Amino acid sequence: MIEITFLGSGGGRFITITQFRSTGGFHIRASRNVYVDPGPGALVRSWRYKLDPRRLDAIFVSHRHVDHCNDLEVMVEAMTGGALKKRGTLIASKSVVYGDETHTPAISKYHIEVLESVHTPEPGNKIAIGEEEFLITPSQHSDPTTIGFRMKTAYGDISYIPDTAYFDGLIEWHDGARVIIAAITRPRDMGIPYHLSTDDAVEMLKSMEKKPEVLVMSHIGMKMHFANPYKEAKYIETVTGVKTYVAKEGFKVMIDKREIAVRTLRPARFV
C-alpha cells in the first residue's frame, strides 16, 4: 500500500500568512518516505501526525516560492539526523538549489553537503527512489524552473501538478495516472496567470483519454477558500465523473491494487 498524508492544503501569499489553511505540503509513504513541498509548518505538522521526519529518504521541492520550500532546511536536518549523517536525496527545481534573479537559494551549502545526492532535473528526466521512479514533468509558472512529477509505482501512477498555468502538455504528461494531486488555486470564473482554476481542472480531465480514479485538490488560495472548495470539488466530480477530494491537514489517501481509500486523521499530539 502507498499512503499519502497531507500536512496542509493551502497556498498563495494570503493563505500562507494567515494560515487559514495550513501549508505543510504532503508526505508519501511507499517503499521509501518522500516529503513533497515542505512549506511553512511542515516540521511541526509532521510530528503532529506521527510522521517522523528523521525517517525521510527524499524531499521533493517544486519551486522556490516560500509556501513550497520554507521548511526545507530543517527537514533536511531531520532527514540527516541533525546534519550528522550524510544521507537522503533532494529533488528540486534549479531555483531552489541555485536561486534566481529575485531569490537566494532555499538551501545552504552546509545543508547540501550533508545530503547523499542532489538533483535539479529537467522535464523528462527519471529518478529512482527505492522501488518507485519519478518522471519529472513540466509546469508553466512565474518561477520558470518549476517542476512536477509522475511517480510510477506497483499500484499505478501518482501525478503531482504544482503551480502552473493550464497548457495542453499537462494532458500528455499526466493522462493515465491513477491519482492526480493538483494545485487548484482559484474557483470558477476567477482564474489568474500561472495557476490552475476549477475551470482548468475540468478542461484537463475532460480532455484525458484515461482519466484518473481520484483527483485531490490542493494549494487552495484565499479566493478558493472563501468560495467553498468542497463545492468546487463537487462541481468537478459532477462534470467529469472523476472522484474529487479537497486536501486538508490530516487528509490521508491509501492506494492498493484494488481500491483507493481516504480518511482524515486526528492529530496525535499538538506541537
Wavefront OBJ file of the C-alpha trace (Angstrom):
o trace
v 0.000 0.000 0.000
v 1.034 3.590 -0.655
v -0.069 6.256 1.812
v -0.212 9.990 1.066
v -0.773 12.248 4.067
v -1.413 15.942 3.631
v 0.143 18.273 6.197
v -1.598 21.241 4.682
v -3.641 22.208 1.665
v -3.183 25.987 1.456
v -1.152 28.042 -0.959
v -0.564 31.583 -2.084
v 0.672 34.525 -0.051
v -2.513 35.375 1.836
v -3.377 31.847 2.935
v 0.262 31.376 3.919
v 0.488 34.467 6.127
v -2.922 33.902 7.752
v -2.740 30.091 7.977
v -6.489 29.843 7.331
v -5.362 26.573 5.771
v -2.057 25.031 6.779
v 0.763 24.945 4.228
v 2.954 21.980 5.146
v 2.825 20.073 1.835
v 2.427 16.284 1.863
v 4.182 13.052 2.788
v 4.317 9.904 0.642
v 4.983 6.537 2.271
v 5.873 3.998 -0.418
v 8.981 1.774 -0.497
v 10.683 4.947 0.769
v 9.437 8.024 2.638
v 9.256 11.155 0.488
v 8.226 14.659 1.545
v 6.800 16.979 -1.111
v 6.918 20.782 -0.929
v 7.721 21.407 2.759
v 6.142 24.825 3.160
v 5.629 26.679 6.466
v 4.574 24.225 9.159
v 5.935 21.052 7.564
v 8.113 20.078 10.522
v 5.533 20.798 13.232
v 2.703 19.072 11.420
v 4.826 16.017 10.625
v 5.221 15.438 14.343
v 1.548 16.211 14.910
v 0.585 13.242 12.721
v 3.358 10.827 13.812
v 5.336 11.162 10.584
v 8.844 11.172 11.999
v 10.898 13.410 9.666
v 14.055 11.576 10.730
v 12.753 8.625 8.701
v 12.597 10.556 5.441
v 14.572 9.235 2.482
v 13.931 12.036 -0.002
v 12.472 15.530 -0.322
v 10.925 16.954 -3.491
v 10.543 20.737 -3.901
v 8.706 22.024 -6.958
v 9.975 25.629 -6.853
v 11.452 28.467 -4.811
v 8.297 30.193 -3.523
v 8.115 30.250 0.258
v 4.819 28.351 0.529
v 6.608 25.369 -1.040
v 10.096 25.468 0.463
v 10.094 27.363 3.771
v 10.855 24.315 5.945
v 13.291 22.659 3.539
v 16.465 23.161 5.557
v 15.006 21.950 8.852
v 13.543 18.888 7.122
v 16.980 18.161 5.662
v 18.421 18.414 9.168
v 15.834 15.911 10.386
v 16.475 13.530 7.468
v 20.229 13.627 8.134
v 19.999 13.068 11.905
v 20.747 16.652 12.837
v 23.107 17.055 9.871
v 25.401 14.475 11.473
v 24.951 11.721 8.882
v 25.308 12.042 5.122
v 22.094 10.576 3.736
v 18.933 11.314 1.795
v 18.060 12.716 -1.612
v 16.864 16.162 -2.651
v 14.982 16.600 -5.924
v 14.301 20.272 -6.529
v 13.940 22.966 -9.129
v 17.071 24.859 -10.105
v 15.738 27.960 -8.324
v 15.603 26.086 -5.012
v 19.235 24.965 -5.170
v 20.845 27.882 -7.023
v 18.418 30.782 -6.581
v 17.398 33.078 -9.405
v 17.279 36.773 -10.267
v 14.971 37.590 -7.362
v 15.623 34.787 -4.841
v 18.585 33.432 -2.963
v 18.833 29.611 -2.819
v 16.349 27.963 -0.451
v 19.048 25.675 0.907
v 22.526 26.476 2.183
v 25.790 24.899 1.113
v 26.008 23.444 4.632
v 22.750 21.517 4.138
v 23.579 20.448 0.587
v 26.830 18.893 1.776
v 25.074 16.584 4.247
v 22.822 15.115 1.541
v 23.761 11.915 -0.227
v 22.506 13.213 -3.581
v 21.006 16.392 -5.044
v 19.106 16.533 -8.344
v 17.934 19.605 -10.268
v 16.280 17.749 -13.136
v 14.665 18.788 -16.392
v 11.231 17.589 -17.521
v 11.557 14.080 -18.906
v 14.339 13.067 -16.521
v 13.752 9.948 -14.408
v 14.961 9.458 -10.845
v 14.605 6.215 -8.895
v 13.763 6.436 -5.196
v 13.580 2.933 -3.769
v 11.205 0.822 -5.863
v 9.469 3.879 -7.331
v 10.513 6.060 -10.256
v 9.884 9.789 -10.507
v 9.319 11.070 -14.032
v 9.857 14.838 -13.880
v 7.087 16.860 -15.517
v 6.951 20.487 -16.692
v 4.999 23.452 -15.359
v 4.412 26.971 -16.663
v 4.738 29.173 -13.598
v 6.220 32.564 -12.703
v 9.231 30.574 -11.488
v 10.182 29.116 -14.888
v 12.166 26.260 -13.335
v 9.095 24.811 -11.559
v 8.764 21.023 -11.870
v 6.178 18.388 -11.010
v 6.327 14.623 -11.196
v 4.642 11.410 -12.220
v 5.550 8.740 -9.689
v 5.489 5.243 -11.153
v 4.545 2.598 -8.577
v 3.406 -1.000 -8.381
v -0.085 0.332 -7.650
v -0.339 2.721 -10.588
v 0.994 6.198 -11.275
v 0.614 9.153 -8.915
v 0.941 12.600 -10.503
v 1.716 15.883 -8.789
v 0.852 19.058 -10.703
v 2.225 22.058 -8.751
v 1.588 25.734 -9.525
v 1.160 26.123 -13.267
v -0.842 27.778 -15.984
v -3.046 25.434 -17.972
v -1.340 24.156 -21.110
v -2.079 21.264 -23.437
v 1.034 19.387 -22.357
v -0.488 18.742 -18.950
v -2.717 16.151 -20.568
v 0.036 14.169 -22.294
v 2.252 14.192 -19.189
v -0.458 13.108 -16.742
v -3.033 11.184 -18.779
v -3.490 7.704 -17.286
v -2.227 8.481 -13.796
v -4.344 6.696 -11.216
v -4.226 9.595 -8.741
v -3.614 13.256 -9.578
v -2.741 15.789 -6.881
v -3.148 19.235 -8.392
v -2.628 22.788 -7.179
v -6.052 24.234 -7.995
v -5.814 27.714 -6.567
v -8.837 29.551 -7.936
v -12.579 28.825 -8.249
v -14.712 29.046 -11.386
v -14.530 32.272 -13.389
v -11.700 33.649 -11.220
v -8.570 32.368 -12.932
v -5.246 34.182 -12.650
v -1.966 33.775 -14.561
v 0.347 30.881 -13.696
v -2.239 28.981 -11.571
v -4.955 26.425 -12.245
v -8.615 27.131 -11.611
v -11.643 24.862 -11.320
v -12.363 25.567 -14.989
v -8.846 24.457 -15.958
v -9.186 21.243 -13.952
v -12.442 20.427 -15.741
v -10.913 21.081 -19.169
v -7.888 18.916 -18.356
v -9.902 15.966 -17.066
v -12.447 16.063 -19.882
v -9.604 16.008 -22.428
v -7.889 12.942 -20.976
v -8.297 9.592 -22.714
v -7.779 7.698 -19.448
v -8.997 9.776 -16.547
v -7.642 9.321 -13.011
v -9.625 7.394 -10.436
v -9.095 10.252 -7.974
v -8.264 13.949 -8.159
v -7.055 15.684 -4.982
v -7.302 19.472 -4.968
v -4.561 21.215 -3.028
v -2.821 24.616 -2.849
v -6.129 26.293 -2.031
v -5.847 30.070 -2.370
v -7.819 32.683 -0.457
v -10.442 33.149 -3.199
v -10.975 29.388 -3.413
v -11.088 29.101 0.370
v -13.953 31.571 0.657
v -15.731 30.268 -2.456
v -16.036 26.859 -0.701
v -13.553 24.406 -2.267
v -15.832 21.453 -1.429
v -18.498 22.943 -3.671
v -15.898 23.370 -6.419
v -14.778 19.752 -5.956
v -18.357 18.543 -6.285
v -18.701 20.549 -9.498
v -15.540 18.965 -10.947
v -16.762 15.493 -9.973
v -20.243 16.035 -11.447
v -18.979 17.405 -14.749
v -16.071 14.980 -15.306
v -17.068 11.840 -13.411
v -13.745 11.824 -11.544
v -13.934 11.360 -7.773
v -12.608 14.646 -6.405
v -11.409 15.429 -2.881
v -10.170 18.597 -1.217
v -6.964 18.106 0.739
v -6.796 19.352 4.314
v -4.452 18.856 7.225
v -4.540 15.182 8.206
v -6.218 14.013 4.973
v -4.854 10.599 4.023
v -5.108 8.710 0.730
v -4.410 4.959 0.792
v -3.712 3.202 -2.510
v -3.539 -0.526 -3.154
v -4.127 -2.650 -6.240
v -7.880 -2.934 -5.697
v -9.040 0.399 -4.339
v -8.241 3.917 -3.236
v -9.487 4.754 0.238
v -9.392 8.019 2.176
v -9.700 9.093 5.782
v -8.995 12.140 7.918
v -6.569 11.594 10.783
v -6.889 13.097 14.227
v -3.763 14.904 15.412
v -1.691 12.568 17.545
v -0.412 15.489 19.557
v -0.362 19.257 19.449
v 3.034 20.866 18.994
l 1 2 3 4 5 6 7 8 9 10 11 12 13 14 15 16 17 18 19 20 21 22 23 24 25 26 27 28 29 30 31 32 33 34 35 36 37 38 39 40 41 42 43 44 45 46 47 48 49 50 51 52 53 54 55 56 57 58 59 60 61 62 63 64 65 66 67 68 69 70 71 72 73 74 75 76 77 78 79 80 81 82 83 84 85 86 87 88 89 90 91 92 93 94 95 96 97 98 99 100 101 102 103 104 105 106 107 108 109 110 111 112 113 114 115 116 117 118 119 120 121 122 123 124 125 126 127 128 129 130 131 132 133 134 135 136 137 138 139 140 141 142 143 144 145 146 147 148 149 150 151 152 153 154 155 156 157 158 159 160 161 162 163 164 165 166 167 168 169 170 171 172 173 174 175 176 177 178 179 180 181 182 183 184 185 186 187 188 189 190 191 192 193 194 195 196 197 198 199 200 201 202 203 204 205 206 207 208 209 210 211 212 213 214 215 216 217 218 219 220 221 222 223 224 225 226 227 228 229 230 231 232 233 234 235 236 237 238 239 240 241 242 243 244 245 246 247 248 249 250 251 252 253 254 255 256 257 258 259 260 261 262 263 264 265 266 267 268 269 270 271
